[in-house]
Amino acid sequence: MEGDDVTLSCQTKTPSNLPAAFIKDGVFIGSEPKITLHHVTSSDEGFYKCNISGHGESPSSWISVSGRPPVAPPTSSKAPPPASNPLQVVFTVMRRLLVFCPYLISTLLFVSLCQHRSQG
């Protein structure tokens, strides 16, 4: 992950603490038993290999660096502010009327039907 430290090591078949020549994309980057890439970024991506004198060279390995996932902003317990866009206000009123009107009409019809039955 971007910003992490990455430690590269080069090992022989028999345990040893021999220094290794570390190479990134064909360019020598250091000679140590282990090498640490601090706070990696996308510029650290590439093919890495190592060479221990008298033991040979490793195959190249690709290292990729991925970005950190975005941090979510803190959630607020407050209600969102009311819509101030006139089009949003009109849409909200129309939506509420569309939901409310069928209930109002059915209630009025039910009351009218009950009154009609009680009279006749």
Secondary structure, 3 states (H helix, E strand, C coil): CCCCCEEEECCCCCCCCCCEEEEECCEEEEEECEEEECCCCHHHCEEEEEEECCCEECCCEEECCCCCCCCCCCCCCCCCCCCCCHHHHHHHHHHHHHHHHHHHHHHHHHHHHHHHHHHC
